[in-house]
Amino acid sequence: MFKKIFFTTLFFSSLGYGFINVEPPVIGEKEGINTEVSLNADYNSGNSDKASVGTSTKGQYNSEAWLLYFIAAYSYGESNGEKDTNDGMIHLRYIHTLVEDSYDYEIFYQTEFNEFQNIRIRNLAGTNIRRKLNIGFDKFYLGTGIFYEYQRPDELAEENPIYRRAKLNTYISFLKKFNAHVNVTYLGYYQPNIEDFSDYTVSQTLQLNSLITENITLSLDLMHHYNTTPYQNVEKSDFRSTINLRYKLK
C-alpha cells in the first residue's frame, strides 16, 4: 500500500519532501502574497527497505507595516513494511512593526501531532518581541517571549500525563549568503518551563540552500529536537535530515 502512495506522490510532484525555508521574514520586503511548496520522497531497498514521503507549504502576505504567514507540514514513512514516521503541524504567525527597522512583535498559534513521540495533539499560543541586529549576517534576529502549551498523549498514564505549561520562548534566526546562489539559514529555539527550568525543549533547523533557478531551490536540511520530558519510551533527542526541492509560486 505504501509503495502505491509513494509512487503516486512521485508522479504528481516529481520532486521530494523537506522543510519550508526558515529564512527570517522581513516586513515590507516582498509586498503581496508569496507561496512556497516543498516536497520530498525517499526510497531504499535491499538490506534495508525504507521509504518516506511528505509535503510542506508556506503562504505569506506582506505589507509595509505587518506580515502574516501560514505553514503546514506532514511526513509519513515506513521501514521494512512497518510505519515508523507519522507527524504533522500547522503554524500561523502575525508580525507587526513596533519600532521601525529595530523591533517587531509577534503573535502565533501552532498545532501538531507526532505518533512516534506519543503526542496525539500539542497546541501552543503565544507572543514574542524580536530584535533585528546588524552583526555581519544578511539577516539576523533575536526573539524572546512566552507561550502556553497543551500537550496530550495517545494513551494517558501516570508516566504520560497531559501537560499544561507556560514556557519562555527565545530564538535566533539568521540568513547568511555566500554568493548569489548559495546561502545558509538557521532557526534555533530554547523553551524552558517558567516553573521548572530543568523542563525545557531545544529545537534547531540548519539549511544549506542552493538556488537552481529563480523559483527552485535545492536544500540540505538538518533538524534536531531535544526534550527533557518526553513521554515514556520516547528518546529525548530526535534528529532528521532531508535533501529536498522547494518551489516558489511567486
QUIHU-V329586 format. One record per residue. BURIAL is b if it has 16 or more other ideal C-beta (glycine too) atoms within 10 Angstrom, else e. Layout:
{{BURIAL} {BURIAL}}
This chain:
{{e} {b} {e} {e} {e} {b} {e} {e} {b} {e} {e} {e} {b} {e} {b} {b} {b} {b} {b} {b} {b} {b} {b} {b} {b} {b} {b} {e} {e} {e} {e} {e} {e} {b} {e} {b} {b} {b} {b} {b} {b} {b} {e} {e} {e} {e} {e} {e} {e} {b} {b} {b} {b} {b} {b} {b} {b} {b} {b} {b} {e} {b} {e} {e} {e} {e} {b} {b} {b} {e} {b} {e} {b} {b} {b} {b} {b} {b} {e} {e} {e} {e} {e} {e} {b} {e} {b} {b} {b} {e} {b} {e} {b} {e} {b} {e} {b} {e} {e} {e} {e} {e} {e} {b} {b} {b} {e} {b} {e} {b} {e} {b} {b} {b} {e} {e} {b} {b} {b} {e} {e} {b} {e} {b} {e} {b} {e} {b} {e} {b} {e} {e} {e} {e} {e} {e} {b} {e} {b} {b} {b} {e} {b} {e} {b} {e} {b} {e} {b} {e} {b} {b} {b} {e} {e} {e} {e} {e} {e} {b} {e} {e} {b} {e} {b} {e} {b} {b} {b} {e} {b} {b} {b} {b} {b} {e} {e} {e} {e} {e} {e} {e} {b} {b} {b} {b} {b} {b} {b} {b} {b} {b} {b} {e} {e} {e} {e} {e} {b} {b} {b} {e} {b} {b} {b} {b} {b} {e} {b} {e} {e} {e} {e} {e} {e} {e} {b} {e} {b} {e} {b} {e} {b} {e} {b} {b} {b} {e} {b} {b} {b} {e} {e} {b} {e} {e} {e} {b} {e} {b} {e} {b} {e} {b} {b} {b} {e} {e} {e} {e}}
